[in-house]
Amino acid sequence: MPDTIYNRAAAIRPLNSQAMMRAEFRLDDLTKPKGSLGILEKIVIQLAGITGNIIPSIDNAGCVIFAADHGVS
């Protein structure tokens, strides 16, 4: 089966709430003030939910760009 955007979209699963909770506990346990990394902490928690790993790693990142000329801003 070719790798299309439809196949990628079909592979999307709900966030792993257990991994997100464990990642948040891990971040709070580090030697730093709680929440001091700001949005980076939220990103790590979301990536943990996506990957299911409390120390997430992104090996094959991608970007999809959509453009239109419909006059809405």
FENRA-V575740 format. One record per residue. RES is the residue in one small letter. PSI is psi as a letter, one per 20 degrees, with the letter a starting at -180 (NA if undefined). D_FIRST is the distance of its C-alpha to the first C-alpha in whole Angstrom. Layout:
RES,PSI,D_FIRST
RES,PSI,D_FIRST
This chain:
m,p,0
p,q,4
d,n,7
t,r,9
i,h,12
y,g,11
n,g,8
r,g,11
a,h,14
a,h,13
a,i,13
i,p,17
r,r,19
p,q,23
l,q,25
n,n,27
s,h,30
q,g,32
a,h,30
m,g,32
m,g,35
r,h,35
a,g,34
e,g,37
f,g,39
r,g,39
l,g,39
d,h,42
d,i,44
l,q,43
t,m,47
k,q,46
p,q,48
k,p,45
g,j,43
s,i,44
l,j,41
g,c,41
i,h,37
l,h,36
e,g,36
k,h,34
i,g,31
v,g,32
i,g,32
q,g,29
l,h,27
a,g,28
g,h,27
i,g,23
t,h,23
g,j,25
n,p,27
i,i,31
i,n,31
p,q,28
s,p,26
i,o,24
d,g,22
n,m,19
a,q,21
g,r,19
c,p,21
v,p,20
i,p,23
f,q,24
a,q,27
a,r,29
d,m,33
h,j,34
g,j,37
v,p,36
s,NA,37
